[in-house]
Amino acid sequence: MPEAKRAPSTPLFTPMLQKLTSNFCQLSPRVIKNELADIDENLIRNELHFILADNSLKRRKEIYLELYPETSRGGDRKSENIKSRDTALDINKQSFVKDTAQKTGLSERTVETSVQRANNLSDKTQDIILNSEIGKNN
């Protein structure tokens, strides 16, 4: 059986890739926080179909846990990345559910069930619900 060919190693691109990655990481928190603010604004307006709100809450959770991994249940509290981070402002950071409930005016249970629903419903099911009369404000 012939041996599979491997892609040649490209060490020349490694420093460039590291520089691009570090630049992305420097921009990333600002861009991510802007997206978080946009999601909060959309959720507060209460004009979203519940499927869209669920997906927005799901995305908000992804962003929140990326910004504050230590708030996750069983979250990263001991790695070198967390130890080296300036966490002076994050010491009293709330869980995703509590923070979202405070900022959007939703109950904690609503936040939990919305994220769970977004995780459990397939894209096809979500499309069917969006295109039906279910959950539309009349």
BELQUI-V667444 format. One record per helix or strand of 3 or more residues. SS is the DSSP state (H for helix, E for strand). FROM is the first residue (numbers start at 1). LEN is the number of residues. If there is no record, write none. Layout:
ss=SS from=FROM len=LEN
ss=SS from=FROM len=LEN
This chain:
ss=H from=11 len=34
ss=H from=50 len=18
ss=H from=69 len=3
ss=H from=80 len=5
ss=H from=96 len=9
ss=H from=108 len=13
ss=H from=123 len=8
